[in-house]
Amino acid sequence: MIASAGQDDARSDSVMNETLYTRIVAFIQQNLADPGLTPNRMPTTIGTVARQWGFTDPTHFSRRFRGAYGLSPPEWRRLNAS
């Protein structure tokens, strides 16, 4: 039973990733001619990024991110925004 629950989670994650990818591609295609299209126009929350990397708690992700990179995720974004 535990193994099958893990498989369901893996399938669910796969479907979520495919759905997110499809939405991003559709957004880009619909707005490709817009000269103002920048990464900042496609906001992704820290919680979303955390979930994509397998973290269920965005706070835990932020602590680990800071430990690895010396900055919080929002600080990193500000420094790397172009």
PDB file of N, CA, C and O in Angstrom, chain B, residues numbered from 101:
ATOM      1  N   MET B 101       0.831  -1.180   0.000  1.00  0.00           N
ATOM      2  CA  MET B 101       0.000   0.000   0.000  1.00  0.00           C
ATOM      3  C   MET B 101       0.881   1.250   0.000  1.00  0.00           C
ATOM      4  O   MET B 101       0.592   2.201  -0.726  1.00  0.00           O
ATOM      5  N   ILE B 102       1.931   1.264   0.787  1.00  0.00           N
ATOM      6  CA  ILE B 102       2.801   2.435   0.838  1.00  0.00           C
ATOM      7  C   ILE B 102       3.478   2.656  -0.510  1.00  0.00           C
ATOM      8  O   ILE B 102       3.588   3.790  -0.975  1.00  0.00           O
ATOM      9  N   ALA B 103       3.931   1.573  -1.135  1.00  0.00           N
ATOM     10  CA  ALA B 103       4.586   1.701  -2.439  1.00  0.00           C
ATOM     11  C   ALA B 103       3.625   2.260  -3.474  1.00  0.00           C
ATOM     12  O   ALA B 103       4.024   3.090  -4.291  1.00  0.00           O
ATOM     13  N   SER B 104       2.386   1.832  -3.463  1.00  0.00           N
ATOM     14  CA  SER B 104       1.436   2.341  -4.452  1.00  0.00           C
ATOM     15  C   SER B 104       1.115   3.808  -4.201  1.00  0.00           C
ATOM     16  O   SER B 104       0.875   4.553  -5.151  1.00  0.00           O
ATOM     17  N   ALA B 105       1.107   4.239  -2.937  1.00  0.00           N
ATOM     18  CA  ALA B 105       0.861   5.647  -2.630  1.00  0.00           C
ATOM     19  C   ALA B 105       1.994   6.493  -3.193  1.00  0.00           C
ATOM     20  O   ALA B 105       1.748   7.570  -3.735  1.00  0.00           O
ATOM     21  N   GLY B 106       3.224   6.024  -3.076  1.00  0.00           N
ATOM     22  CA  GLY B 106       4.361   6.740  -3.638  1.00  0.00           C
ATOM     23  C   GLY B 106       4.275   6.841  -5.142  1.00  0.00           C
ATOM     24  O   GLY B 106       4.648   7.859  -5.726  1.00  0.00           O
ATOM     25  N   GLN B 107       3.782   5.780  -5.778  1.00  0.00           N
ATOM     26  CA  GLN B 107       3.628   5.814  -7.232  1.00  0.00           C
ATOM     27  C   GLN B 107       2.575   6.829  -7.633  1.00  0.00           C
ATOM     28  O   GLN B 107       2.743   7.539  -8.624  1.00  0.00           O
ATOM     29  N   ASP B 108       1.493   6.905  -6.876  1.00  0.00           N
ATOM     30  CA  ASP B 108       0.459   7.886  -7.176  1.00  0.00           C
ATOM     31  C   ASP B 108       1.019   9.298  -7.061  1.00  0.00           C
ATOM     32  O   ASP B 108       0.713  10.158  -7.886  1.00  0.00           O
ATOM     33  N   ASP B 109       1.843   9.540  -6.032  1.00  0.00           N
ATOM     34  CA  ASP B 109       2.452  10.851  -5.872  1.00  0.00           C
ATOM     35  C   ASP B 109       3.356  11.175  -7.054  1.00  0.00           C
ATOM     36  O   ASP B 109       3.360  12.301  -7.552  1.00  0.00           O
ATOM     37  N   ALA B 110       4.121  10.180  -7.500  1.00  0.00           N
ATOM     38  CA  ALA B 110       5.023  10.391  -8.640  1.00  0.00           C
ATOM     39  C   ALA B 110       4.223  10.712  -9.890  1.00  0.00           C
ATOM     40  O   ALA B 110       4.587  11.607 -10.653  1.00  0.00           O
ATOM     41  N   ARG B 111       3.141   9.990 -10.101  1.00  0.00           N
ATOM     42  CA  ARG B 111       2.299  10.265 -11.274  1.00  0.00           C
ATOM     43  C   ARG B 111       1.657  11.636 -11.166  1.00  0.00           C
ATOM     44  O   ARG B 111       1.572  12.370 -12.150  1.00  0.00           O
ATOM     45  N   SER B 112       1.205  11.979  -9.964  1.00  0.00           N
ATOM     46  CA  SER B 112       0.589  13.287  -9.744  1.00  0.00           C
ATOM     47  C   SER B 112       1.588  14.405 -10.017  1.00  0.00           C
ATOM     48  O   SER B 112       1.249  15.406 -10.648  1.00  0.00           O
ATOM     49  N   ASP B 113       2.833  14.232  -9.536  1.00  0.00           N
ATOM     50  CA  ASP B 113       3.872  15.232  -9.794  1.00  0.00           C
ATOM     51  C   ASP B 113       4.142  15.365 -11.280  1.00  0.00           C
ATOM     52  O   ASP B 113       4.318  16.472 -11.789  1.00  0.00           O
ATOM     53  N   SER B 114       4.176  14.243 -11.974  1.00  0.00           N
ATOM     54  CA  SER B 114       4.428  14.258 -13.412  1.00  0.00           C
ATOM     55  C   SER B 114       3.325  15.023 -14.149  1.00  0.00           C
ATOM     56  O   SER B 114       3.606  15.835 -15.030  1.00  0.00           O
ATOM     57  N   VAL B 115       2.094  14.762 -13.786  1.00  0.00           N
ATOM     58  CA  VAL B 115       0.962  15.451 -14.416  1.00  0.00           C
ATOM     59  C   VAL B 115       1.023  16.944 -14.106  1.00  0.00           C
ATOM     60  O   VAL B 115       0.775  17.769 -14.986  1.00  0.00           O
ATOM     61  N   MET B 116       1.352  17.300 -12.855  1.00  0.00           N
ATOM     62  CA  MET B 116       1.452  18.718 -12.493  1.00  0.00           C
ATOM     63  C   MET B 116       2.550  19.397 -13.300  1.00  0.00           C
ATOM     64  O   MET B 116       2.362  20.516 -13.776  1.00  0.00           O
ATOM     65  N   ASN B 117       3.693  18.736 -13.460  1.00  0.00           N
ATOM     66  CA  ASN B 117       4.790  19.317 -14.235  1.00  0.00           C
ATOM     67  C   ASN B 117       4.410  19.497 -15.695  1.00  0.00           C
ATOM     68  O   ASN B 117       4.718  20.526 -16.296  1.00  0.00           O
ATOM     69  N   GLU B 118       3.739  18.498 -16.270  1.00  0.00           N
ATOM     70  CA  GLU B 118       3.314  18.603 -17.658  1.00  0.00           C
ATOM     71  C   GLU B 118       2.300  19.728 -17.827  1.00  0.00           C
ATOM     72  O   GLU B 118       2.354  20.467 -18.809  1.00  0.00           O
ATOM     73  N   THR B 119       1.389  19.863 -16.891  1.00  0.00           N
ATOM     74  CA  THR B 119       0.385  20.920 -16.948  1.00  0.00           C
ATOM     75  C   THR B 119       1.042  22.293 -16.848  1.00  0.00           C
ATOM     76  O   THR B 119       0.701  23.204 -17.602  1.00  0.00           O
ATOM     77  N   LEU B 120       1.972  22.440 -15.927  1.00  0.00           N
ATOM     78  CA  LEU B 120       2.680  23.706 -15.773  1.00  0.00           C
ATOM     79  C   LEU B 120       3.438  24.041 -17.046  1.00  0.00           C
ATOM     80  O   LEU B 120       3.382  25.176 -17.520  1.00  0.00           O
ATOM     81  N   TYR B 121       4.140  23.078 -17.599  1.00  0.00           N
ATOM     82  CA  TYR B 121       4.893  23.293 -18.831  1.00  0.00           C
ATOM     83  C   TYR B 121       3.958  23.740 -19.953  1.00  0.00           C
ATOM     84  O   TYR B 121       4.264  24.687 -20.677  1.00  0.00           O
ATOM     85  N   THR B 122       2.834  23.070 -20.097  1.00  0.00           N
ATOM     86  CA  THR B 122       1.858  23.416 -21.142  1.00  0.00           C
ATOM     87  C   THR B 122       1.350  24.839 -20.957  1.00  0.00           C
ATOM     88  O   THR B 122       1.223  25.580 -21.932  1.00  0.00           O
ATOM     89  N   ARG B 123       1.058  25.231 -19.721  1.00  0.00           N
ATOM     90  CA  ARG B 123       0.576  26.588 -19.454  1.00  0.00           C
ATOM     91  C   ARG B 123       1.643  27.633 -19.775  1.00  0.00           C
ATOM     92  O   ARG B 123       1.335  28.688 -20.330  1.00  0.00           O
ATOM     93  N   ILE B 124       2.895  27.341 -19.427  1.00  0.00           N
ATOM     94  CA  ILE B 124       3.972  28.287 -19.700  1.00  0.00           C
ATOM     95  C   ILE B 124       4.164  28.452 -21.198  1.00  0.00           C
ATOM     96  O   ILE B 124       4.272  29.576 -21.688  1.00  0.00           O
ATOM     97  N   VAL B 125       4.209  27.345 -21.931  1.00  0.00           N
ATOM     98  CA  VAL B 125       4.387  27.412 -23.384  1.00  0.00           C
ATOM     99  C   VAL B 125       3.230  28.177 -24.028  1.00  0.00           C
ATOM    100  O   VAL B 125       3.455  28.996 -24.919  1.00  0.00           O
ATOM    101  N   ALA B 126       2.004  27.921 -23.590  1.00  0.00           N
ATOM    102  CA  ALA B 126       0.847  28.632 -24.149  1.00  0.00           C
ATOM    103  C   ALA B 126       0.947  30.129 -23.877  1.00  0.00           C
ATOM    104  O   ALA B 126       0.668  30.939 -24.761  1.00  0.00           O
ATOM    105  N   PHE B 127       1.339  30.501 -22.669  1.00  0.00           N
ATOM    106  CA  PHE B 127       1.487  31.918 -22.332  1.00  0.00           C
ATOM    107  C   PHE B 127       2.531  32.577 -23.227  1.00  0.00           C
ATOM    108  O   PHE B 127       2.307  33.663 -23.763  1.00  0.00           O
ATOM    109  N   ILE B 128       3.666  31.914 -23.383  1.00  0.00           N
ATOM    110  CA  ILE B 128       4.739  32.478 -24.212  1.00  0.00           C
ATOM    111  C   ILE B 128       4.282  32.628 -25.657  1.00  0.00           C
ATOM    112  O   ILE B 128       4.518  33.664 -26.279  1.00  0.00           O
ATOM    113  N   GLN B 129       3.634  31.609 -26.191  1.00  0.00           N
ATOM    114  CA  GLN B 129       3.158  31.678 -27.579  1.00  0.00           C
ATOM    115  C   GLN B 129       2.141  32.800 -27.772  1.00  0.00           C
ATOM    116  O   GLN B 129       2.148  33.478 -28.799  1.00  0.00           O
ATOM    117  N   GLN B 130       1.275  32.995 -26.795  1.00  0.00           N
ATOM    118  CA  GLN B 130       0.259  34.040 -26.898  1.00  0.00           C
ATOM    119  C   GLN B 130       0.863  35.436 -26.764  1.00  0.00           C
ATOM    120  O   GLN B 130       0.289  36.406 -27.258  1.00  0.00           O
ATOM    121  N   ASN B 131       2.004  35.545 -26.108  1.00  0.00           N
ATOM    122  CA  ASN B 131       2.592  36.854 -25.837  1.00  0.00           C
ATOM    123  C   ASN B 131       3.953  37.064 -26.480  1.00  0.00           C
ATOM    124  O   ASN B 131       4.660  38.010 -26.131  1.00  0.00           O
ATOM    125  N   LEU B 132       4.327  36.204 -27.408  1.00  0.00           N
ATOM    126  CA  LEU B 132       5.662  36.240 -27.989  1.00  0.00           C
ATOM    127  C   LEU B 132       5.976  37.557 -28.680  1.00  0.00           C
ATOM    128  O   LEU B 132       7.120  38.010 -28.646  1.00  0.00           O
ATOM    129  N   ALA B 133       5.000  38.168 -29.295  1.00  0.00           N
ATOM    130  CA  ALA B 133       5.232  39.428 -30.010  1.00  0.00           C
ATOM    131  C   ALA B 133       5.273  40.634 -29.072  1.00  0.00           C
ATOM    132  O   ALA B 133       5.582  41.742 -29.510  1.00  0.00           O
ATOM    133  N   ASP B 134       4.972  40.439 -27.817  1.00  0.00           N
ATOM    134  CA  ASP B 134       4.963  41.529 -26.845  1.00  0.00           C
ATOM    135  C   ASP B 134       6.400  41.869 -26.444  1.00  0.00           C
ATOM    136  O   ASP B 134       7.073  41.035 -25.839  1.00  0.00           O
ATOM    137  N   PRO B 135       6.889  43.075 -26.765  1.00  0.00           N
ATOM    138  CA  PRO B 135       8.263  43.427 -26.417  1.00  0.00           C
ATOM    139  C   PRO B 135       8.489  43.516 -24.903  1.00  0.00           C
ATOM    140  O   PRO B 135       9.630  43.493 -24.442  1.00  0.00           O
ATOM    141  N   GLY B 136       7.418  43.615 -24.147  1.00  0.00           N
ATOM    142  CA  GLY B 136       7.537  43.691 -22.696  1.00  0.00           C
ATOM    143  C   GLY B 136       7.546  42.329 -22.018  1.00  0.00           C
ATOM    144  O   GLY B 136       7.542  42.251 -20.790  1.00  0.00           O
ATOM    145  N   LEU B 137       7.559  41.249 -22.805  1.00  0.00           N
ATOM    146  CA  LEU B 137       7.556  39.911 -22.223  1.00  0.00           C
ATOM    147  C   LEU B 137       8.925  39.626 -21.607  1.00  0.00           C
ATOM    148  O   LEU B 137       9.925  39.511 -22.317  1.00  0.00           O
ATOM    149  N   THR B 138       8.956  39.517 -20.316  1.00  0.00           N
ATOM    150  CA  THR B 138      10.192  39.249 -19.579  1.00  0.00           C
ATOM    151  C   THR B 138       9.905  38.158 -18.553  1.00  0.00           C
ATOM    152  O   THR B 138       8.742  37.851 -18.293  1.00  0.00           O
ATOM    153  N   PRO B 139      10.948  37.566 -17.964  1.00  0.00           N
ATOM    154  CA  PRO B 139      10.709  36.568 -16.921  1.00  0.00           C
ATOM    155  C   PRO B 139       9.871  37.101 -15.763  1.00  0.00           C
ATOM    156  O   PRO B 139       9.123  36.345 -15.143  1.00  0.00           O
ATOM    157  N   ASN B 140       9.989  38.388 -15.469  1.00  0.00           N
ATOM    158  CA  ASN B 140       9.204  38.963 -14.375  1.00  0.00           C
ATOM    159  C   ASN B 140       7.717  38.986 -14.674  1.00  0.00           C
ATOM    160  O   ASN B 140       6.908  39.078 -13.751  1.00  0.00           O
ATOM    161  N   ARG B 141       7.340  38.904 -15.935  1.00  0.00           N
ATOM    162  CA  ARG B 141       5.920  38.878 -16.297  1.00  0.00           C
ATOM    163  C   ARG B 141       5.314  37.506 -16.049  1.00  0.00           C
ATOM    164  O   ARG B 141       4.092  37.357 -16.077  1.00  0.00           O
ATOM    165  N   MET B 142       6.140  36.511 -15.811  1.00  0.00           N
ATOM    166  CA  MET B 142       5.649  35.156 -15.542  1.00  0.00           C
ATOM    167  C   MET B 142       6.003  34.789 -14.109  1.00  0.00           C
ATOM    168  O   MET B 142       6.863  33.938 -13.879  1.00  0.00           O
ATOM    169  N   PRO B 143       5.333  35.436 -13.127  1.00  0.00           N
ATOM    170  CA  PRO B 143       5.726  35.193 -11.729  1.00  0.00           C
ATOM    171  C   PRO B 143       5.439  33.769 -11.286  1.00  0.00           C
ATOM    172  O   PRO B 143       4.389  33.208 -11.598  1.00  0.00           O
ATOM    173  N   THR B 144       6.359  33.208 -10.577  1.00  0.00           N
ATOM    174  CA  THR B 144       6.201  31.895  -9.957  1.00  0.00           C
ATOM    175  C   THR B 144       6.488  32.086  -8.479  1.00  0.00           C
ATOM    176  O   THR B 144       7.537  32.614  -8.108  1.00  0.00           O
ATOM    177  N   THR B 145       5.577  31.665  -7.650  1.00  0.00           N
ATOM    178  CA  THR B 145       5.763  31.849  -6.221  1.00  0.00           C
ATOM    179  C   THR B 145       6.861  30.927  -5.695  1.00  0.00           C
ATOM    180  O   THR B 145       7.187  29.911  -6.309  1.00  0.00           O
ATOM    181  N   ILE B 146       7.417  31.299  -4.560  1.00  0.00           N
ATOM    182  CA  ILE B 146       8.430  30.470  -3.913  1.00  0.00           C
ATOM    183  C   ILE B 146       7.811  29.120  -3.555  1.00  0.00           C
ATOM    184  O   ILE B 146       8.468  28.084  -3.667  1.00  0.00           O
ATOM    185  N   GLY B 147       6.556  29.131  -3.126  1.00  0.00           N
ATOM    186  CA  GLY B 147       5.860  27.871  -2.813  1.00  0.00           C
ATOM    187  C   GLY B 147       5.774  26.946  -4.007  1.00  0.00           C
ATOM    188  O   GLY B 147       5.936  25.734  -3.868  1.00  0.00           O
ATOM    189  N   THR B 148       5.519  27.510  -5.190  1.00  0.00           N
ATOM    190  CA  THR B 148       5.448  26.707  -6.407  1.00  0.00           C
ATOM    191  C   THR B 148       6.805  26.096  -6.724  1.00  0.00           C
ATOM    192  O   THR B 148       6.902  24.913  -7.051  1.00  0.00           O
ATOM    193  N   VAL B 149       7.847  26.905  -6.625  1.00  0.00           N
ATOM    194  CA  VAL B 149       9.199  26.402  -6.876  1.00  0.00           C
ATOM    195  C   VAL B 149       9.538  25.314  -5.867  1.00  0.00           C
ATOM    196  O   VAL B 149      10.092  24.277  -6.231  1.00  0.00           O
ATOM    197  N   ALA B 150       9.210  25.546  -4.605  1.00  0.00           N
ATOM    198  CA  ALA B 150       9.491  24.549  -3.564  1.00  0.00           C
ATOM    199  C   ALA B 150       8.818  23.220  -3.886  1.00  0.00           C
ATOM    200  O   ALA B 150       9.449  22.167  -3.795  1.00  0.00           O
ATOM    201  N   ARG B 151       7.538  23.264  -4.265  1.00  0.00           N
ATOM    202  CA  ARG B 151       6.812  22.035  -4.599  1.00  0.00           C
ATOM    203  C   ARG B 151       7.426  21.335  -5.804  1.00  0.00           C
ATOM    204  O   ARG B 151       7.486  20.106  -5.842  1.00  0.00           O
ATOM    205  N   GLN B 152       7.882  22.107  -6.788  1.00  0.00           N
ATOM    206  CA  GLN B 152       8.495  21.502  -7.970  1.00  0.00           C
ATOM    207  C   GLN B 152       9.751  20.719  -7.610  1.00  0.00           C
ATOM    208  O   GLN B 152      10.103  19.757  -8.293  1.00  0.00           O
ATOM    209  N   TRP B 153      10.422  21.126  -6.548  1.00  0.00           N
ATOM    210  CA  TRP B 153      11.651  20.457  -6.132  1.00  0.00           C
ATOM    211  C   TRP B 153      11.415  19.482  -4.989  1.00  0.00           C
ATOM    212  O   TRP B 153      12.367  19.012  -4.366  1.00  0.00           O
ATOM    213  N   GLY B 154      10.143  19.174  -4.710  1.00  0.00           N
ATOM    214  CA  GLY B 154       9.823  18.140  -3.737  1.00  0.00           C
ATOM    215  C   GLY B 154       9.683  18.601  -2.299  1.00  0.00           C
ATOM    216  O   GLY B 154       9.567  17.768  -1.399  1.00  0.00           O
ATOM    217  N   PHE B 155       9.690  19.900  -2.059  1.00  0.00           N
ATOM    218  CA  PHE B 155       9.509  20.420  -0.701  1.00  0.00           C
ATOM    219  C   PHE B 155       8.022  20.657  -0.463  1.00  0.00           C
ATOM    220  O   PHE B 155       7.347  21.279  -1.283  1.00  0.00           O
ATOM    221  N   THR B 156       7.517  20.162   0.658  1.00  0.00           N
ATOM    222  CA  THR B 156       6.107  20.391   0.975  1.00  0.00           C
ATOM    223  C   THR B 156       5.918  21.653   1.796  1.00  0.00           C
ATOM    224  O   THR B 156       4.802  22.154   1.924  1.00  0.00           O
ATOM    225  N   ASP B 157       7.010  22.169   2.355  1.00  0.00           N
ATOM    226  CA  ASP B 157       6.960  23.358   3.194  1.00  0.00           C
ATOM    227  C   ASP B 157       7.846  24.453   2.592  1.00  0.00           C
ATOM    228  O   ASP B 157       9.069  24.313   2.594  1.00  0.00           O
ATOM    229  N   PRO B 158       7.262  25.535   2.079  1.00  0.00           N
ATOM    230  CA  PRO B 158       8.060  26.601   1.473  1.00  0.00           C
ATOM    231  C   PRO B 158       9.074  27.220   2.432  1.00  0.00           C
ATOM    232  O   PRO B 158      10.137  27.668   2.003  1.00  0.00           O
ATOM    233  N   THR B 159       8.754  27.247   3.727  1.00  0.00           N
ATOM    234  CA  THR B 159       9.685  27.798   4.708  1.00  0.00           C
ATOM    235  C   THR B 159      10.938  26.938   4.804  1.00  0.00           C
ATOM    236  O   THR B 159      12.054  27.453   4.879  1.00  0.00           O
ATOM    237  N   HIS B 160      10.746  25.633   4.801  1.00  0.00           N
ATOM    238  CA  HIS B 160      11.883  24.715   4.832  1.00  0.00           C
ATOM    239  C   HIS B 160      12.733  24.893   3.564  1.00  0.00           C
ATOM    240  O   HIS B 160      13.961  24.929   3.637  1.00  0.00           O
ATOM    241  N   PHE B 161      12.083  25.002   2.426  1.00  0.00           N
ATOM    242  CA  PHE B 161      12.796  25.250   1.164  1.00  0.00           C
ATOM    243  C   PHE B 161      13.623  26.534   1.265  1.00  0.00           C
ATOM    244  O   PHE B 161      14.791  26.556   0.874  1.00  0.00           O
ATOM    245  N   SER B 162      13.020  27.593   1.785  1.00  0.00           N
ATOM    246  CA  SER B 162      13.722  28.875   1.888  1.00  0.00           C
ATOM    247  C   SER B 162      14.949  28.772   2.786  1.00  0.00           C
ATOM    248  O   SER B 162      16.000  29.338   2.483  1.00  0.00           O
ATOM    249  N   ARG B 163      14.809  28.042   3.899  1.00  0.00           N
ATOM    250  CA  ARG B 163      15.970  27.851   4.784  1.00  0.00           C
ATOM    251  C   ARG B 163      17.075  27.075   4.079  1.00  0.00           C
ATOM    252  O   ARG B 163      18.248  27.437   4.174  1.00  0.00           O
ATOM    253  N   ARG B 164      16.711  26.027   3.383  1.00  0.00           N
ATOM    254  CA  ARG B 164      17.708  25.223   2.660  1.00  0.00           C
ATOM    255  C   ARG B 164      18.350  26.032   1.533  1.00  0.00           C
ATOM    256  O   ARG B 164      19.554  25.933   1.297  1.00  0.00           O
ATOM    257  N   PHE B 165      17.538  26.830   0.843  1.00  0.00           N
ATOM    258  CA  PHE B 165      18.043  27.671  -0.248  1.00  0.00           C
ATOM    259  C   PHE B 165      19.070  28.658   0.307  1.00  0.00           C
ATOM    260  O   PHE B 165      20.153  28.822  -0.255  1.00  0.00           O
ATOM    261  N   ARG B 166      18.720  29.311   1.412  1.00  0.00           N
ATOM    262  CA  ARG B 166      19.640  30.267   2.035  1.00  0.00           C
ATOM    263  C   ARG B 166      20.930  29.572   2.457  1.00  0.00           C
ATOM    264  O   ARG B 166      22.019  30.120   2.285  1.00  0.00           O
ATOM    265  N   GLY B 167      20.808  28.375   3.006  1.00  0.00           N
ATOM    266  CA  GLY B 167      21.988  27.628   3.408  1.00  0.00           C
ATOM    267  C   GLY B 167      22.891  27.286   2.232  1.00  0.00           C
ATOM    268  O   GLY B 167      24.116  27.282   2.355  1.00  0.00           O
ATOM    269  N   ALA B 168      22.272  26.999   1.091  1.00  0.00           N
ATOM    270  CA  ALA B 168      23.052  26.612  -0.093  1.00  0.00           C
ATOM    271  C   ALA B 168      23.623  27.816  -0.833  1.00  0.00           C
ATOM    272  O   ALA B 168      24.742  27.755  -1.342  1.00  0.00           O
ATOM    273  N   TYR B 169      22.860  28.920  -0.899  1.00  0.00           N
ATOM    274  CA  TYR B 169      23.261  30.047  -1.740  1.00  0.00           C
ATOM    275  C   TYR B 169      23.584  31.331  -0.972  1.00  0.00           C
ATOM    276  O   TYR B 169      24.054  32.304  -1.562  1.00  0.00           O
ATOM    277  N   GLY B 170      23.335  31.337   0.331  1.00  0.00           N
ATOM    278  CA  GLY B 170      23.654  32.515   1.128  1.00  0.00           C
ATOM    279  C   GLY B 170      22.665  33.652   0.993  1.00  0.00           C
ATOM    280  O   GLY B 170      22.888  34.730   1.543  1.00  0.00           O
ATOM    281  N   LEU B 171      21.584  33.437   0.277  1.00  0.00           N
ATOM    282  CA  LEU B 171      20.528  34.441   0.068  1.00  0.00           C
ATOM    283  C   LEU B 171      19.176  33.770   0.188  1.00  0.00           C
ATOM    284  O   LEU B 171      19.058  32.566  -0.041  1.00  0.00           O
ATOM    285  N   SER B 172      18.151  34.534   0.545  1.00  0.00           N
ATOM    286  CA  SER B 172      16.798  33.994   0.500  1.00  0.00           C
ATOM    287  C   SER B 172      16.367  33.934  -0.964  1.00  0.00           C
ATOM    288  O   SER B 172      16.950  34.627  -1.797  1.00  0.00           O
ATOM    289  N   PRO B 173      15.365  33.127  -1.295  1.00  0.00           N
ATOM    290  CA  PRO B 173      14.903  33.090  -2.683  1.00  0.00           C
ATOM    291  C   PRO B 173      14.491  34.472  -3.229  1.00  0.00           C
ATOM    292  O   PRO B 173      14.851  34.800  -4.360  1.00  0.00           O
ATOM    293  N   PRO B 174      13.744  35.296  -2.457  1.00  0.00           N
ATOM    294  CA  PRO B 174      13.405  36.624  -2.989  1.00  0.00           C
ATOM    295  C   PRO B 174      14.637  37.510  -3.201  1.00  0.00           C
ATOM    296  O   PRO B 174      14.699  38.273  -4.166  1.00  0.00           O
ATOM    297  N   GLU B 175      15.619  37.404  -2.293  1.00  0.00           N
ATOM    298  CA  GLU B 175      16.851  38.191  -2.474  1.00  0.00           C
ATOM    299  C   GLU B 175      17.580  37.755  -3.747  1.00  0.00           C
ATOM    300  O   GLU B 175      18.070  38.588  -4.510  1.00  0.00           O
ATOM    301  N   TRP B 176      17.644  36.437  -3.966  1.00  0.00           N
ATOM    302  CA  TRP B 176      18.290  35.905  -5.169  1.00  0.00           C
ATOM    303  C   TRP B 176      17.588  36.419  -6.423  1.00  0.00           C
ATOM    304  O   TRP B 176      18.232  36.826  -7.390  1.00  0.00           O
ATOM    305  N   ARG B 177      16.243  36.392  -6.387  1.00  0.00           N
ATOM    306  CA  ARG B 177      15.469  36.881  -7.538  1.00  0.00           C
ATOM    307  C   ARG B 177      15.790  38.347  -7.845  1.00  0.00           C
ATOM    308  O   ARG B 177      16.022  38.716  -8.997  1.00  0.00           O
ATOM    309  N   ARG B 178      15.798  39.170  -6.803  1.00  0.00           N
ATOM    310  CA  ARG B 178      16.066  40.596  -7.017  1.00  0.00           C
ATOM    311  C   ARG B 178      17.444  40.804  -7.648  1.00  0.00           C
ATOM    312  O   ARG B 178      17.599  41.622  -8.555  1.00  0.00           O
ATOM    313  N   LEU B 179      18.427  40.072  -7.171  1.00  0.00           N
ATOM    314  CA  LEU B 179      19.782  40.230  -7.697  1.00  0.00           C
ATOM    315  C   LEU B 179      19.943  39.684  -9.117  1.00  0.00           C
ATOM    316  O   LEU B 179      20.828  40.121  -9.853  1.00  0.00           O
ATOM    317  N   ASN B 180      19.090  38.731  -9.502  1.00  0.00           N
ATOM    318  CA  ASN B 180      19.215  38.086 -10.804  1.00  0.00           C
ATOM    319  C   ASN B 180      18.140  38.498 -11.784  1.00  0.00           C
ATOM    320  O   ASN B 180      18.053  37.934 -12.875  1.00  0.00           O
ATOM    321  N   ALA B 181      17.323  39.465 -11.423  1.00  0.00           N
ATOM    322  CA  ALA B 181      16.283  39.945 -12.339  1.00  0.00           C
ATOM    323  C   ALA B 181      16.938  40.743 -13.450  1.00  0.00           C
ATOM    324  O   ALA B 181      17.825  41.564 -13.214  1.00  0.00           O
ATOM    325  N   SER B 182      16.483  40.484 -14.665  1.00  0.00           N
ATOM    326  CA  SER B 182      17.049  41.267 -15.782  1.00  0.00           C
ATOM    327  C   SER B 182      15.984  41.764 -16.696  1.00  0.00           C
ATOM    328  O   SER B 182      16.282  42.437 -17.683  1.00  0.00           O
TER     329      SER B 182
END
